[in-house]
Amino acid sequence: MIEENRIYFGYGTIAVGSSCGMLRIEWIKPPQEIGQGVPYTDSIKRLRTINFEWAHDIFKLRDDLNRLEELNNVILFRGYLLDFRRCYNVESVRAVQTAIDRAIEFMLLPYAC
């Protein structure tokens, strides 16, 4: 769920993806199995979408996620609170890490020689 600037993870209601160097976070209904792909079908409603464009602070977000633990589980990123407190789930953290890694890979590929 997304309320104002707080994104709640761990319930299967957040879909995280990346494309064109952008990290995309969507509030979806109904909840989906955590850690699994979310299909683009009419049965999945997207209630709100937040797009984070590529910038070097995405590396800090990745580092913060790597340090996340059950008792220290809220991250401030670009004015949004990524909140894993209510329902801490390691698979939710991994899903966000995977999307960030894909966004980073996409942006670094054009520079490979």
MONOR-V687221 format. One record per pair of residues at least 4 apart in sequence whose C-alpha atoms are under 7 Angstrom apart, sorted by the first residue. I is the first residue (numbers start at 1). J is the second residue. D is the distance in whole Angstrom. If there is no record, write none. Layout:
# MONOR-V687221
((I	J	D) (I	J	D))
This chain:
# MONOR-V687221
((1	7	6) (1	8	5) (1	13	6) (1	14	6) (1	27	5) (2	6	6) (2	7	5) (2	8	6) (2	27	6) (3	7	7) (5	79	7) (5	80	5) (5	81	6) (6	80	6) (6	81	5) (6	82	6) (6	83	7) (7	81	6) (7	82	5) (7	83	6) (8	82	6) (8	83	5) (8	84	6) (9	14	6) (9	83	6) (9	84	5) (9	92	6) (10	84	6) (10	87	5) (10	88	6) (10	89	5) (10	92	6) (11	31	7) (11	87	7) (12	31	5) (12	32	5) (12	33	6) (12	34	5) (13	27	6) (13	28	5) (13	29	6) (13	30	7) (13	31	5) (13	32	7) (14	25	7) (14	26	6) (14	27	5) (14	28	6) (15	25	6) (15	26	5) (15	27	6) (15	28	7) (15	38	7) (16	24	6) (16	25	5) (16	26	6) (16	95	7) (16	96	6) (16	99	6) (17	23	6) (17	24	5) (17	25	7) (17	99	5) (18	22	5) (18	23	5) (18	24	6) (18	99	6) (18	102	6) (18	103	5) (19	23	7) (19	103	7) (20	106	7) (21	53	7) (21	54	5) (21	103	5) (21	104	7) (21	106	6) (21	107	5) (22	51	7) (22	52	6) (22	53	5) (22	54	5) (22	103	6) (23	51	6) (23	52	5) (23	53	7) (23	99	7) (23	100	7) (23	103	6) (24	49	7) (24	50	6) (24	51	5) (24	52	6) (25	49	6) (25	50	5) (25	51	6) (26	46	6) (26	48	6) (26	49	4) (26	50	6) (27	46	6) (27	47	5) (27	48	5) (27	49	7) (28	44	7) (28	45	5) (28	46	5) (28	47	6) (29	44	6) (29	45	5) (29	46	7) (30	44	6) (34	91	6) (34	92	6) (35	91	5) (35	92	6) (35	95	6) (40	44	7) (57	61	6) (58	62	6) (59	63	6) (60	64	6) (61	65	6) (61	77	7) (62	66	6) (62	97	6) (62	100	7) (63	67	7) (64	68	6) (65	93	7) (65	97	7) (68	72	6) (68	73	5) (69	73	6) (70	88	6) (73	83	6) (73	84	5) (73	85	6) (74	81	6) (74	82	6) (74	83	5) (74	84	6) (74	85	7) (75	81	6) (75	82	5) (75	83	7) (76	80	6) (76	81	5) (76	82	6) (77	81	6) (84	88	5) (89	93	7) (90	94	6) (91	95	6) (92	96	6) (93	97	6) (94	98	6) (95	99	6) (96	100	6) (97	101	6) (98	102	6) (99	103	6) (100	104	6) (101	105	6) (102	106	6) (103	107	6) (104	108	6) (105	109	6) (108	112	7))
